[in-house]
Amino acid sequence: MNTENPARSDPLLVLTEIDRLRKRHYPLVTPPLAAPRLSAGVPLQGRPDQQTAHTPPKD
């Protein structure tokens, strides 16, 4: 195990580091995970419980 950089062994720390660097270098760039929420009429992948603005609720 590499003790000098614990982020190499922890995927969550890697993602956190990438996110921190991206915000520092590209503060105005929209994160990829937010793109589906900003697209009108496109439901989130894997989240059938969430509805888009103009989709009627399934009663």
C-alpha positions, 0 to 999 in steps of 0.5 A, a space after each residue: 500500500 502506498 502510504 505517501 498518497 492515501 487517495 490512490 487507494 480510496 476512490 472517494 478521496 480520488 473523486 474528492 481531489 478531482 472535484 477540488 482541483 476542477 473547482 479551483 481551475 474551472 470554477 464556472 464549468 458545470 460538473 458532469 453529474 449536474 448536466 442531466 438535472 439541467 436538461 429539460 425533459 430528461 429524467 435522471 438516470 437510475 432515479 425513477 422516483 424523480 420526475 421532470 417539470 412537465 411529466 405528470 406524476 404517476 398516481 
